[in-house]
Amino acid sequence: MSKKDIFEYESYMCDVQSLILAQVLDIVAGYNEQSYNAESVRRALAKESLNIEDLQALLSPVAEGFLEEIALKARHRTKQHFGDNVALFTPLYLSNHCESKCVYCGFQKGNAIMRAKLNEAEIHKEMQAIAESGLQEILLLTGEGRAHASVEYIATACKIARQYFKVVGVEVYVMNQSEYEVLHNAGCDFVTIYQETYNPIKYQRIHIFGEKRVFPFRFNAQERAIKAGMRGVGFGALLGIDDFRKDALATALHAYLLQKAYPHAEISLSAPRLRPILGNRKIGPKDVTESRLLQVLCAYRLFLPFANIIVSSRERAGFRDHITTIVATKISAGVSVGIGERLDEKKGDDQFEISDSRSVDEILAMLKASKLQPVMSDSVYVG
């Protein structure tokens, strides 16, 4: 793909004609984080149901001084809607081949890493090892691009996953509705997509080439997935790429507006921070401290009280232990971000460096010590 304008679709990309992108960009463009004061935050905290103005107040710099109060209310909301339950899952990387150049990602085309792709026998072997740990939910991942991981290949992996797990999700390159229908018919329940940043100018600068460069096609992918029959969709920005407050605001708005349009869909929110990658160990989340990450996650909970909030192994163990007692309702366990690490010999390099490498048993022990209830699956598959 040539270096085209990021709003220009490729010929095979279908446009859902959604108005949500324009709404999100308009609201974020008008967000002045310095216009909020202590009274704005107190007013938001006094409400049972927050509006967009309240969300903006809770994401503002002045709200950092109210973090304890915000966290206490977020914890109450979490207990109110989720009890003590924390769902567990693990990712399985199928392929790290990539046809896109995204400067923050270890899989980016041209990065000198060991490339690999699992065959069907290796997928079975990896999934069997994961299932033996007791996990019943899996998230399948690939690099960006169809050349090495076709829709049919990912669908086959979903069918295999159904032999071992009750819940199957994907975090792969974005697809057309008809392609998501193929995955759904193969047993896929959820689609997770990170927009990375919602700032089109920064997005264009860091997505050099590849289909991921097409900003609106990526933005509208969750809507296409829901239209294809998916049970739920996940949202996230990679905090630290751009102004984290505006990216957090955009993520919450994206999820909020889509759920208004499709109230039956389950919504998940993530707030991953930048992590070092092979080829660039200096990458980090810059001004997105743990306390600011907590602020973002608590604002998500108060604005979208029924949404799942996911905290990945990018974060250190101590932070994850703490956040599960406040807002997190789903966390990863027994994580590997390379290709084939559960096989006799690792086949491909990692996407990024993880911070929490604890096993499933260690995560279960942590949850028990925190008096939380681990949930391996929230559904029974009939098909």
DAWO-V311814 format. One record per residue. N is the residue number from 0. RES is the residue in one small letter. PHI is phi in whole degrees, -180 to 180 (none if undefined). NEAR is the number of other C-alpha atoms within 8 Angstrom. D_CENTER is the distance of its C-alpha to the mean C-alpha in Angstrom with 1 decimal. Layout:
# DAWO-V311814
n=N res=RES phi=PHI near=NEAR d_center=D_CENTER
n=N res=RES phi=PHI near=NEAR d_center=D_CENTER
This chain:
# DAWO-V311814
n=0 res=m phi=none near=6 d_center=25.8
n=1 res=s phi=-74 near=5 d_center=27.7
n=2 res=k phi=-82 near=6 d_center=26.4
n=3 res=k phi=-88 near=6 d_center=26.5
n=4 res=d phi=-59 near=7 d_center=25.4
n=5 res=i phi=-69 near=11 d_center=21.7
n=6 res=f phi=-97 near=7 d_center=22.6
n=7 res=e phi=-94 near=7 d_center=24.8
n=8 res=y phi=-74 near=8 d_center=23.7
n=9 res=e phi=-79 near=5 d_center=24.8
n=10 res=s phi=-62 near=4 d_center=27.4
n=11 res=y phi=-87 near=4 d_center=25.2
n=12 res=m phi=-90 near=9 d_center=22.4
n=13 res=c phi=-95 near=7 d_center=22.9
n=14 res=d phi=-96 near=6 d_center=22.5
n=15 res=v phi=-84 near=7 d_center=21.7
n=16 res=q phi=58 near=4 d_center=23.8
n=17 res=s phi=-87 near=7 d_center=21.3
n=18 res=l phi=-97 near=6 d_center=22.3
n=19 res=i phi=-66 near=9 d_center=19.0
n=20 res=l phi=-58 near=11 d_center=18.2
n=21 res=a phi=-62 near=7 d_center=21.7
n=22 res=q phi=-63 near=8 d_center=21.4
n=23 res=v phi=-63 near=11 d_center=18.2
n=24 res=l phi=-63 near=10 d_center=19.8
n=25 res=d phi=-67 near=8 d_center=23.1
n=26 res=i phi=-67 near=8 d_center=22.0
n=27 res=v phi=-65 near=10 d_center=20.1
n=28 res=a phi=-62 near=6 d_center=23.2
n=29 res=g phi=-90 near=6 d_center=25.3
n=30 res=y phi=-79 near=8 d_center=23.5
n=31 res=n phi=-112 near=6 d_center=26.0
n=32 res=e phi=-64 near=10 d_center=24.5
n=33 res=q phi=-83 near=8 d_center=28.1
n=34 res=s phi=-84 near=5 d_center=29.6
n=35 res=y phi=-100 near=12 d_center=28.4
n=36 res=n phi=-127 near=9 d_center=30.6
n=37 res=a phi=-58 near=8 d_center=31.0
n=38 res=e phi=-65 near=7 d_center=32.4
n=39 res=s phi=-60 near=10 d_center=29.3
n=40 res=v phi=-69 near=15 d_center=27.1
n=41 res=r phi=-61 near=8 d_center=29.8
n=42 res=r phi=-63 near=9 d_center=29.9
n=43 res=a phi=-65 near=12 d_center=26.2
n=44 res=l phi=-68 near=9 d_center=26.5
n=45 res=a phi=-82 near=6 d_center=29.5
n=46 res=k phi=-91 near=7 d_center=27.8
n=47 res=e phi=-85 near=5 d_center=26.5
n=48 res=s phi=-130 near=6 d_center=24.5
n=49 res=l phi=-95 near=11 d_center=23.0
n=50 res=n phi=-101 near=7 d_center=23.3
n=51 res=i phi=-64 near=7 d_center=21.6
n=52 res=e phi=-61 near=7 d_center=24.3
n=53 res=d phi=-65 near=12 d_center=23.6
n=54 res=l phi=-58 near=14 d_center=19.9
n=55 res=q phi=-63 near=11 d_center=21.1
n=56 res=a phi=-65 near=14 d_center=23.6
n=57 res=l phi=-71 near=11 d_center=21.3
n=58 res=l phi=-93 near=14 d_center=19.2
n=59 res=s phi=-77 near=12 d_center=22.5
n=60 res=p phi=-59 near=7 d_center=24.2
n=61 res=v phi=-65 near=11 d_center=26.9
n=62 res=a phi=-69 near=12 d_center=24.5
n=63 res=e phi=-58 near=9 d_center=24.0
n=64 res=g phi=-73 near=5 d_center=27.5
n=65 res=f phi=-113 near=9 d_center=26.5
n=66 res=l phi=-59 near=9 d_center=23.6
n=67 res=e phi=-63 near=6 d_center=25.5
n=68 res=e phi=-65 near=7 d_center=26.3
n=69 res=i phi=-63 near=12 d_center=22.8
n=70 res=a phi=-65 near=12 d_center=21.5
n=71 res=l phi=-64 near=9 d_center=24.3
n=72 res=k phi=-70 near=10 d_center=23.7
n=73 res=a phi=-64 near=14 d_center=20.0
n=74 res=r phi=-62 near=11 d_center=21.1
n=75 res=h phi=-61 near=8 d_center=23.6
n=76 res=r phi=-63 near=11 d_center=21.3
n=77 res=t phi=-63 near=14 d_center=19.0
n=78 res=k phi=-64 near=9 d_center=22.2
n=79 res=q phi=-63 near=7 d_center=23.5
n=80 res=h phi=-103 near=8 d_center=20.9
n=81 res=f phi=-122 near=8 d_center=19.4
n=82 res=g phi=63 near=7 d_center=22.4
n=83 res=d phi=-100 near=8 d_center=22.0
n=84 res=n phi=-81 near=10 d_center=19.5
n=85 res=v phi=-133 near=13 d_center=16.5
n=86 res=a phi=-81 near=11 d_center=14.8
n=87 res=l phi=-119 near=14 d_center=14.3
n=88 res=f phi=-152 near=14 d_center=12.7
n=89 res=t phi=-143 near=12 d_center=12.7
n=90 res=p phi=-86 near=12 d_center=11.4
n=91 res=l phi=-129 near=11 d_center=14.3
n=92 res=y phi=-85 near=13 d_center=14.6
n=93 res=l phi=-85 near=12 d_center=17.2
n=94 res=s phi=-156 near=14 d_center=18.1
n=95 res=n phi=-115 near=16 d_center=17.7
n=96 res=h phi=-68 near=14 d_center=20.0
n=97 res=c phi=-148 near=11 d_center=18.8
n=98 res=e phi=-111 near=12 d_center=20.7
n=99 res=s phi=-114 near=15 d_center=18.8
n=100 res=k phi=-113 near=11 d_center=19.6
n=101 res=c phi=-121 near=11 d_center=16.8
n=102 res=v phi=-66 near=8 d_center=18.4
n=103 res=y phi=-95 near=8 d_center=15.6
n=104 res=c phi=-111 near=9 d_center=14.6
n=105 res=g phi=-67 near=12 d_center=16.8
n=106 res=f phi=-84 near=12 d_center=16.8
n=107 res=q phi=-52 near=12 d_center=18.3
n=108 res=k phi=-60 near=10 d_center=21.5
n=109 res=g phi=97 near=5 d_center=24.5
n=110 res=n phi=-74 near=9 d_center=23.0
n=111 res=a phi=-80 near=5 d_center=25.5
n=112 res=i phi=-126 near=9 d_center=23.6
n=113 res=m phi=-78 near=7 d_center=24.7
n=114 res=r phi=-96 near=10 d_center=23.2
n=115 res=a phi=-161 near=10 d_center=23.1
n=116 res=k phi=-145 near=12 d_center=22.1
n=117 res=l phi=-76 near=11 d_center=22.7
n=118 res=n phi=-89 near=6 d_center=25.4
n=119 res=e phi=-62 near=7 d_center=25.8
n=120 res=a phi=-63 near=7 d_center=27.8
n=121 res=e phi=-72 near=10 d_center=25.3
n=122 res=i phi=-62 near=12 d_center=22.4
n=123 res=h phi=-57 near=9 d_center=24.7
n=124 res=k phi=-65 near=10 d_center=25.6
n=125 res=e phi=-63 near=12 d_center=22.1
n=126 res=m phi=-67 near=10 d_center=21.1
n=127 res=q phi=-62 near=9 d_center=24.4
n=128 res=a phi=-63 near=9 d_center=23.9
n=129 res=i phi=-67 near=9 d_center=20.5
n=130 res=a phi=-61 near=11 d_center=22.1
n=131 res=e phi=-65 near=7 d_center=25.0
n=132 res=s phi=-78 near=8 d_center=23.0
n=133 res=g phi=103 near=8 d_center=22.6
n=134 res=l phi=-67 near=14 d_center=19.0
n=135 res=q phi=-125 near=12 d_center=18.7
n=136 res=e phi=-130 near=14 d_center=15.0
n=137 res=i phi=-132 near=14 d_center=13.5
n=138 res=l phi=-119 near=12 d_center=10.6
n=139 res=l phi=-95 near=14 d_center=12.3
n=140 res=l phi=-130 near=12 d_center=11.5
n=141 res=t phi=-141 near=13 d_center=13.9
n=142 res=g phi=-75 near=13 d_center=14.8
n=143 res=e phi=-83 near=13 d_center=15.3
n=144 res=g phi=125 near=13 d_center=18.5
n=145 res=r phi=-92 near=8 d_center=20.5
n=146 res=a phi=-61 near=6 d_center=23.5
n=147 res=h phi=-106 near=9 d_center=22.5
n=148 res=a phi=-141 near=12 d_center=20.0
n=149 res=s phi=-69 near=8 d_center=21.4
n=150 res=v phi=-58 near=10 d_center=20.2
n=151 res=e phi=-65 near=8 d_center=23.0
n=152 res=y phi=-63 near=8 d_center=21.9
n=153 res=i phi=-67 near=10 d_center=18.4
n=154 res=a phi=-62 near=11 d_center=20.2
n=155 res=t phi=-61 near=9 d_center=22.6
n=156 res=a phi=-63 near=10 d_center=19.9
n=157 res=c phi=-64 near=14 d_center=18.6
n=158 res=k phi=-63 near=10 d_center=22.3
n=159 res=i phi=-65 near=10 d_center=22.8
n=160 res=a phi=-60 near=11 d_center=19.8
n=161 res=r phi=-65 near=11 d_center=21.5
n=162 res=q phi=-77 near=6 d_center=24.5
n=163 res=y phi=-119 near=10 d_center=22.7
n=164 res=f phi=-132 near=12 d_center=19.9
n=165 res=k phi=-89 near=11 d_center=19.7
n=166 res=v phi=-130 near=13 d_center=16.0
n=167 res=v phi=-127 near=16 d_center=14.5
n=168 res=g phi=-125 near=13 d_center=11.1
n=169 res=v phi=-131 near=11 d_center=10.3
n=170 res=e phi=-135 near=11 d_center=8.0
n=171 res=v phi=-132 near=11 d_center=11.1
n=172 res=y phi=-58 near=10 d_center=13.0
n=173 res=v phi=-77 near=9 d_center=13.3
n=174 res=m phi=-130 near=9 d_center=16.4
n=175 res=n phi=-76 near=10 d_center=19.2
n=176 res=q phi=-57 near=11 d_center=19.6
n=177 res=s phi=-63 near=7 d_center=22.3
n=178 res=e phi=-75 near=9 d_center=20.2
n=179 res=y phi=-63 near=13 d_center=17.5
n=180 res=e phi=-63 near=11 d_center=20.6
n=181 res=v phi=-62 near=11 d_center=21.5
n=182 res=l phi=-66 near=13 d_center=18.4
n=183 res=h phi=-62 near=12 d_center=18.8
n=184 res=n phi=-67 near=7 d_center=22.4
n=185 res=a phi=-87 near=10 d_center=21.6
n=186 res=g phi=115 near=10 d_center=19.8
n=187 res=c phi=-80 near=14 d_center=16.1
n=188 res=d phi=-103 near=11 d_center=14.8
n=189 res=f phi=-130 near=12 d_center=11.1
n=190 res=v phi=-127 near=14 d_center=9.2
n=191 res=t phi=-111 near=12 d_center=5.5
n=192 res=i phi=-138 near=14 d_center=5.9
n=193 res=y phi=-98 near=9 d_center=5.5
n=194 res=q phi=-73 near=11 d_center=9.0
n=195 res=e phi=75 near=10 d_center=9.5
n=196 res=t phi=-143 near=13 d_center=12.4
n=197 res=y phi=-96 near=12 d_center=14.1
n=198 res=n phi=-87 near=8 d_center=17.5
n=199 res=p phi=-58 near=9 d_center=19.2
n=200 res=i phi=-66 near=6 d_center=21.7
n=201 res=k phi=-69 near=9 d_center=19.4
n=202 res=y phi=-58 near=13 d_center=17.2
n=203 res=q phi=-64 near=11 d_center=20.5
n=204 res=r phi=-70 near=7 d_center=21.6
n=205 res=i phi=-101 near=9 d_center=18.8
n=206 res=h phi=-107 near=13 d_center=18.2
n=207 res=i phi=-73 near=12 d_center=21.7
n=208 res=f phi=-157 near=12 d_center=22.0
n=209 res=g phi=107 near=13 d_center=20.4
n=210 res=e phi=-67 near=10 d_center=19.0
n=211 res=k phi=-66 near=12 d_center=15.7
n=212 res=r phi=-67 near=12 d_center=18.2
n=213 res=v phi=-81 near=12 d_center=18.7
n=214 res=f phi=-58 near=11 d_center=16.8
n=215 res=p phi=-70 near=9 d_center=17.6
n=216 res=f phi=-64 near=12 d_center=17.0
n=217 res=r phi=-70 near=11 d_center=13.4
n=218 res=f phi=-58 near=9 d_center=13.2
n=219 res=n phi=-87 near=11 d_center=15.0
n=220 res=a phi=-65 near=12 d_center=13.2
n=221 res=q phi=-61 near=12 d_center=11.7
n=222 res=e phi=-66 near=9 d_center=15.3
n=223 res=r phi=-64 near=13 d_center=16.8
n=224 res=a phi=-65 near=14 d_center=14.7
n=225 res=i phi=-64 near=13 d_center=16.0
n=226 res=k phi=-61 near=8 d_center=19.4
n=227 res=a phi=-81 near=11 d_center=19.4
n=228 res=g phi=106 near=8 d_center=19.3
n=229 res=m phi=-63 near=15 d_center=15.8
n=230 res=r phi=-68 near=9 d_center=15.6
n=231 res=g phi=-158 near=12 d_center=12.2
n=232 res=v phi=-138 near=16 d_center=9.2
n=233 res=g phi=-117 near=14 d_center=5.6
n=234 res=f phi=-128 near=15 d_center=5.3
n=235 res=g phi=-177 near=13 d_center=4.8
n=236 res=a phi=-116 near=15 d_center=7.6
n=237 res=l phi=-87 near=13 d_center=8.7
n=238 res=l phi=-68 near=17 d_center=11.3
n=239 res=g phi=116 near=13 d_center=14.7
n=240 res=i phi=-71 near=10 d_center=15.0
n=241 res=d phi=-139 near=9 d_center=16.8
n=242 res=d phi=-58 near=8 d_center=18.0
n=243 res=f phi=-68 near=10 d_center=15.2
n=244 res=r phi=-68 near=9 d_center=16.8
n=245 res=k phi=-69 near=10 d_center=16.9
n=246 res=d phi=-68 near=14 d_center=13.3
n=247 res=a phi=-66 near=13 d_center=12.3
n=248 res=l phi=-60 near=12 d_center=15.0
n=249 res=a phi=-63 near=12 d_center=13.9
n=250 res=t phi=-60 near=13 d_center=10.3
n=251 res=a phi=-64 near=12 d_center=12.3
n=252 res=l phi=-66 near=10 d_center=15.0
n=253 res=h phi=-56 near=12 d_center=13.0
n=254 res=a phi=-66 near=11 d_center=11.8
n=255 res=y phi=-62 near=9 d_center=15.3
n=256 res=l phi=-69 near=9 d_center=17.3
n=257 res=l phi=-70 near=10 d_center=15.7
n=258 res=q phi=-69 near=11 d_center=16.3
n=259 res=k phi=-62 near=7 d_center=19.8
n=260 res=a phi=-77 near=6 d_center=20.4
n=261 res=y phi=-133 near=8 d_center=19.1
n=262 res=p phi=-64 near=6 d_center=19.7
n=263 res=h phi=-80 near=5 d_center=19.6
n=264 res=a phi=-78 near=11 d_center=15.9
n=265 res=e phi=-82 near=8 d_center=13.6
n=266 res=i phi=-118 near=12 d_center=10.8
n=267 res=s phi=-126 near=12 d_center=7.7
n=268 res=l phi=-125 near=15 d_center=6.4
n=269 res=s phi=-126 near=11 d_center=4.6
n=270 res=a phi=-136 near=14 d_center=7.0
n=271 res=p phi=-67 near=11 d_center=7.2
n=272 res=r phi=-104 near=12 d_center=10.8
n=273 res=l phi=-55 near=12 d_center=12.7
n=274 res=r phi=-130 near=11 d_center=14.3
n=275 res=p phi=-60 near=11 d_center=17.6
n=276 res=i phi=-129 near=14 d_center=17.9
n=277 res=l phi=-62 near=11 d_center=20.9
n=278 res=g phi=99 near=7 d_center=23.2
n=279 res=n phi=-158 near=7 d_center=22.1
n=280 res=r phi=-77 near=7 d_center=22.0
n=281 res=k phi=-87 near=5 d_center=22.4
n=282 res=i phi=-63 near=10 d_center=18.9
n=283 res=g phi=-157 near=9 d_center=17.6
n=284 res=p phi=-82 near=12 d_center=16.0
n=285 res=k phi=53 near=6 d_center=19.5
n=286 res=d phi=-86 near=5 d_center=20.1
n=287 res=v phi=-89 near=11 d_center=16.9
n=288 res=t phi=-72 near=8 d_center=18.7
n=289 res=e phi=-62 near=7 d_center=17.6
n=290 res=s phi=-67 near=6 d_center=19.6
n=291 res=r phi=-73 near=9 d_center=17.9
n=292 res=l phi=-64 near=10 d_center=14.4
n=293 res=l phi=-61 near=10 d_center=16.0
n=294 res=q phi=-59 near=14 d_center=17.5
n=295 res=v phi=-61 near=12 d_center=14.2
n=296 res=l phi=-65 near=11 d_center=12.8
n=297 res=c phi=-69 near=12 d_center=16.3
n=298 res=a phi=-63 near=13 d_center=16.6
n=299 res=y phi=-57 near=12 d_center=13.5
n=300 res=r phi=-61 near=15 d_center=15.3
n=301 res=l phi=-72 near=12 d_center=18.6
n=302 res=f phi=-80 near=11 d_center=17.7
n=303 res=l phi=-127 near=9 d_center=15.7
n=304 res=p phi=-62 near=10 d_center=17.4
n=305 res=f phi=-96 near=6 d_center=16.4
n=306 res=a phi=-77 near=10 d_center=12.6
n=307 res=n phi=-70 near=10 d_center=10.8
n=308 res=i phi=-117 near=13 d_center=9.3
n=309 res=i phi=-109 near=12 d_center=7.4
n=310 res=v phi=-124 near=14 d_center=8.7
n=311 res=s phi=-90 near=8 d_center=8.6
n=312 res=s phi=-76 near=14 d_center=11.8
n=313 res=r phi=-60 near=12 d_center=11.5
n=314 res=e phi=-90 near=12 d_center=13.4
n=315 res=r phi=-68 near=9 d_center=17.0
n=316 res=a phi=-57 near=10 d_center=18.4
n=317 res=g phi=-61 near=6 d_center=20.4
n=318 res=f phi=-67 near=9 d_center=17.7
n=319 res=r phi=-65 near=10 d_center=15.6
n=320 res=d phi=-59 near=10 d_center=18.9
n=321 res=h phi=-70 near=8 d_center=19.5
n=322 res=i phi=-69 near=10 d_center=16.3
n=323 res=t phi=-68 near=10 d_center=16.6
n=324 res=t phi=-86 near=10 d_center=19.9
n=325 res=i phi=-117 near=11 d_center=18.7
n=326 res=v phi=-133 near=13 d_center=15.4
n=327 res=a phi=-69 near=13 d_center=12.9
n=328 res=t phi=-118 near=13 d_center=13.3
n=329 res=k phi=-151 near=12 d_center=11.2
n=330 res=i phi=-137 near=13 d_center=11.2
n=331 res=s phi=-87 near=12 d_center=11.5
n=332 res=a phi=-149 near=13 d_center=15.2
n=333 res=g phi=59 near=9 d_center=17.4
n=334 res=v phi=-84 near=11 d_center=14.9
n=335 res=s phi=-132 near=8 d_center=16.1
n=336 res=v phi=-115 near=12 d_center=14.4
n=337 res=g phi=-104 near=13 d_center=17.7
n=338 res=i phi=-105 near=16 d_center=19.4
n=339 res=g phi=77 near=14 d_center=21.8
n=340 res=e phi=-72 near=10 d_center=21.9
n=341 res=r phi=-94 near=9 d_center=23.1
n=342 res=l phi=-86 near=9 d_center=25.9
n=343 res=d phi=-64 near=5 d_center=29.3
n=344 res=e phi=-145 near=7 d_center=28.2
n=345 res=k phi=-58 near=10 d_center=25.0
n=346 res=k phi=-101 near=12 d_center=24.7
n=347 res=g phi=-143 near=13 d_center=22.2
n=348 res=d phi=-75 near=11 d_center=20.7
n=349 res=d phi=-82 near=12 d_center=17.3
n=350 res=q phi=-76 near=12 d_center=14.5
n=351 res=f phi=-160 near=11 d_center=14.5
n=352 res=e phi=-87 near=9 d_center=16.2
n=353 res=i phi=-86 near=10 d_center=14.8
n=354 res=s phi=-110 near=9 d_center=16.5
n=355 res=d phi=-111 near=9 d_center=16.6
n=356 res=s phi=-103 near=9 d_center=18.3
n=357 res=r phi=-66 near=10 d_center=19.8
n=358 res=s phi=-73 near=9 d_center=20.7
n=359 res=v phi=-60 near=11 d_center=20.1
n=360 res=d phi=-61 near=7 d_center=23.5
n=361 res=e phi=-69 near=8 d_center=22.9
n=362 res=i phi=-67 near=10 d_center=19.8
n=363 res=l phi=-61 near=9 d_center=21.9
n=364 res=a phi=-65 near=8 d_center=24.8
n=365 res=m phi=-63 near=9 d_center=22.8
n=366 res=l phi=-64 near=12 d_center=21.7
n=367 res=k phi=-62 near=10 d_center=25.3
n=368 res=a phi=-64 near=7 d_center=26.7
n=369 res=s phi=-89 near=7 d_center=24.6
n=370 res=k phi=60 near=7 d_center=26.0
n=371 res=l phi=-110 near=11 d_center=22.6
n=372 res=q phi=-104 near=9 d_center=22.4
n=373 res=p phi=-70 near=11 d_center=20.0
n=374 res=v phi=-121 near=9 d_center=19.0
n=375 res=m phi=-83 near=11 d_center=18.7
n=376 res=s phi=-159 near=11 d_center=18.4
n=377 res=d phi=-111 near=5 d_center=18.9
n=378 res=s phi=-152 near=6 d_center=20.5
n=379 res=v phi=-116 near=6 d_center=23.4
n=380 res=y phi=-83 near=6 d_center=23.1
n=381 res=v phi=-123 near=3 d_center=26.2
n=382 res=g phi=-174 near=2 d_center=26.7
